[in-house]
Amino acid sequence: MAGRVEGKVALVTGAAKGLGEADARALAAEGARVILTDVDTQAGARIAGEIGGVFKQQDVTDETRWQTIIAEIKAEFGALHVLVNNAGIVLPGTIENQSFKRYQLEIAVSANGTFLGCKYAIPLMAESGGGSIINMASVASKLAYSAIVGYAAAKGAVEGMTRSIAAHCLESGYKIRCNSLHPGTINTPMVQNFGRQSEDFTVAAAPDPDTEAPNAAEVGVLGVPRNIANVVVFLASDESAFITAQEFVIDGGMSMLPAPLVNALQ
């Protein structure tokens, strides 16, 4: 079914690579007008050009920049219907060896970036007649991984924040849905970079964002960005009009597998 988000205006953060790139490409392919933001201006502008979108440089921890971008979207597009808070980082470290500075950076990008995105996008989305906020959390907020304490904390904040935001939008009559996605191990540049920093974690080369998504029945197969992008399109579309404050775990079943099999996926 083509044109599932036809005419909608969508903002995707962290869109220069990985999950954000796949999300932006999938939304554009289904008819959305997509604004891509990232700190990587070269890659972001290239992808925007390829999909007919608009790129804006953005550090999601910068409150003033959020205000500027939302104002620019209102001036240029007149509306905002979809917000994908995808930007995030993962820095390996346990509670004992992670520095407070690196921990704060993970919180700033994933949790604070999501807070700021929702805070400043919601008024414009409400003016636009409603829409869908999609916050990128992780199975790390649900499972026990000692080596990513900061990432787990940040994604746990996103998970809880999403429910609060959904409740606020319902109580305010905004017709804005807010849900969180909880990917498992997806083969992205961020995961590859984590693998290079961690002796016990290795992945294959990152696949093309449009690579066919693997079947969840295949134990030991890493997910690809398209696995997540497919759900993003669903939540951005009117097909999910009666869904809010929910958590979508997209991990090929790894969160329900016995520990040895989960470890084999890492």
C-alpha positions in Angstrom: 0.0 0.0 0.0 1.8 3.1 -1.3 1.3 6.7 0.1 0.7 5.6 3.7 1.9 9.0 5.0 1.1 11.1 1.9 1.0 14.8 2.6 2.4 14.5 6.2 5.4 16.6 7.3 7.9 14.5 9.3 11.0 15.5 11.2 13.7 12.8 11.8 16.6 13.5 14.1 19.9 11.7 13.7 19.0 11.1 10.1 22.5 11.0 8.5 23.0 7.3 9.1 21.7 4.1 10.6 18.1 4.0 11.9 17.5 7.7 11.2 18.5 7.4 7.6 16.3 4.3 7.1 13.4 6.1 8.8 13.8 9.1 6.6 14.0 7.1 3.4 11.0 5.0 4.3 8.8 8.0 5.2 9.8 9.8 2.0 9.0 6.7 0.0 5.5 6.6 1.5 4.8 10.2 0.6 5.9 12.3 3.6 7.8 15.6 3.3 10.8 14.8 5.4 13.1 17.2 7.3 16.3 15.4 8.3 18.6 16.8 11.1 22.0 15.7 12.3 25.4 17.0 13.3 26.8 15.4 10.2 26.0 18.0 7.6 27.7 16.3 4.7 25.9 12.9 5.0 22.7 14.5 6.0 22.5 16.8 3.1 23.4 14.0 0.7 20.6 11.8 1.9 18.1 14.6 1.9 19.0 15.3 -1.7 18.5 11.6 -2.6 15.1 11.4 -1.1 13.8 14.9 -1.9 13.9 16.0 1.7 15.3 19.0 3.5 18.3 18.9 5.7 19.0 21.1 8.8 22.1 20.9 10.9 21.2 20.2 14.5 22.8 19.2 17.8 19.7 17.9 19.7 21.2 18.9 23.0 20.9 22.6 22.0 17.6 24.1 23.2 17.9 27.2 21.1 18.5 25.2 18.0 15.3 23.2 18.6 13.3 26.4 18.9 14.8 27.7 15.6 14.2 24.4 13.7 10.5 24.2 14.8 10.0 27.8 13.8 11.6 27.2 10.4 9.4 24.1 9.8 6.3 26.2 10.6 7.5 28.9 8.2 8.5 26.6 5.4 5.9 23.8 5.6 3.1 25.3 7.7 2.7 22.2 9.8 4.3 19.2 11.5 2.6 15.8 11.8 5.4 13.4 12.7 8.4 13.6 15.0 10.9 10.8 15.1 13.3 11.4 18.1 16.0 9.1 16.8 19.3 10.8 17.7 21.3 8.9 20.3 24.8 7.6 21.2 26.1 4.6 23.0 29.4 4.8 24.9 30.5 1.5 26.6 31.1 1.5 30.3 30.0 -0.2 33.5 28.8 1.7 36.6 32.4 1.5 38.0 34.4 2.4 34.9 32.2 4.8 33.0 33.1 8.4 33.5 30.5 10.8 34.7 31.3 13.1 31.7 30.5 10.3 29.2 27.4 9.3 31.1 26.2 12.9 31.0 26.7 13.0 27.3 24.6 9.9 26.7 21.8 11.4 28.8 22.1 14.7 27.0 21.7 13.3 23.5 19.2 10.5 24.0 17.1 11.7 27.0 17.4 15.5 26.9 17.3 15.6 23.1 14.0 13.7 23.2 12.6 16.0 25.9 13.5 19.1 23.9 12.1 17.7 20.7 8.8 16.9 22.2 8.6 20.1 24.2 9.0 22.3 21.2 7.3 20.2 18.5 4.1 19.5 20.4 2.6 23.0 20.0 3.1 23.0 16.2 1.8 19.4 15.9 -1.3 20.4 17.9 -1.8 23.4 15.6 -1.5 21.0 12.6 -4.4 18.9 13.9 -2.4 16.3 15.7 0.1 13.6 14.7 2.5 11.0 15.9 5.7 11.2 18.1 8.0 8.2 17.8 10.7 8.1 20.4 13.7 5.7 20.0 14.3 3.8 23.2 16.0 0.3 23.3 15.8 -3.2 24.8 18.6 -1.9 26.9 16.0 -0.2 29.1 14.4 -3.6 29.7 17.3 -6.1 29.8 20.4 -6.2 32.0 23.6 -5.3 30.2 26.4 -4.3 32.5 28.6 -2.6 29.8 26.2 0.1 28.8 25.0 1.8 32.0 24.7 5.3 30.6 22.9 4.1 27.5 20.5 2.0 29.6 19.8 5.0 31.8 19.1 7.3 28.9 16.8 4.9 27.1 15.0 4.1 30.3 14.3 7.9 30.6 13.0 7.9 27.0 10.7 5.0 27.9 9.1 6.6 30.9 9.0 10.1 29.3 7.1 8.7 26.4 4.2 7.5 28.6 4.1 10.9 30.4 4.0 12.8 27.1 1.3 10.5 25.7 -0.8 11.1 28.8 -0.3 14.9 28.5 -1.3 15.0 24.9 -4.5 12.9 25.7 -5.4 15.2 28.6 -4.8 18.3 26.5 -7.0 17.0 23.6 -4.1 17.5 21.1 -4.7 14.3 19.1 -1.0 13.6 19.3 0.0 10.0 19.8 3.4 9.2 21.5 5.0 5.7 21.4 8.4 4.3 22.0 10.4 1.8 19.9 12.8 -0.6 21.6 15.1 -2.1 19.0 17.4 -5.0 19.8 20.8 -5.4 18.2 20.4 -3.7 14.8 23.4 -3.6 12.4 24.0 0.1 12.2 27.2 2.3 12.2 26.5 3.1 15.9 26.5 -0.6 16.8 29.6 -1.2 14.7 31.4 1.7 16.5 30.3 0.2 19.8 31.8 -3.1 18.6 35.1 -1.4 17.9 35.2 0.0 21.4 34.2 -3.3 23.1 36.5 -6.3 22.9 33.5 -8.7 23.3 31.2 -7.3 20.7 31.7 -7.6 16.9 29.3 -7.2 14.0 29.5 -7.5 10.2 29.6 -4.6 7.9 26.6 -2.3 8.0 24.0 -3.3 5.4 22.2 -0.9 3.1 19.2 0.7 4.8 16.9 -0.8 2.3 18.2 -4.3 2.8 15.4 -6.9 3.1 14.5 -7.3 6.8 15.4 -10.7 8.3 12.8 -13.0 9.7 12.4 -13.0 13.5 12.4 -16.8 13.4 16.1 -16.8 12.4 18.0 -17.1 15.7 21.3 -15.3 15.7 20.5 -12.9 12.8 21.1 -9.3 13.5 18.3 -6.9 12.6 18.7 -4.3 9.8 17.5 -0.6 9.9 14.6 -1.5 7.7 13.1 -3.6 10.6 12.7 -0.4 12.6 11.8 1.9 9.7 8.8 -0.4 8.8 7.3 0.2 12.3 8.1 3.9 12.1 6.0 4.2 9.0 3.2 2.3 10.6 3.2 4.6 13.7 3.5 7.7 11.5 0.5 6.7 9.4 -3.2 6.8 10.3 -3.1 3.0 10.5 -2.0 3.4 14.1 -4.5 6.1 14.9 -5.8 4.3 18.1 -2.3 3.5 19.5 -0.5 5.7 22.1 1.6 5.3 25.2 2.8 1.9 23.9 6.2 0.2 23.7 7.2 -1.6 20.6 9.9 -4.1 21.1 11.6 -4.9 17.8 14.4 -7.4 18.6 13.8 -10.6 16.7 12.8 -12.2 20.0 16.1 -11.7 21.7 14.5 -10.3 24.9 12.6 -13.6 25.4 15.4 -15.9 24.6 17.5 -17.8 27.2 20.7 -16.0 28.2 23.1 -18.2 26.1 21.2 -17.3 22.9 20.9 -13.7 23.8 24.7 -13.6 24.4 25.2 -15.2 20.9 23.4 -12.2 19.4 25.8 -9.7 20.9 
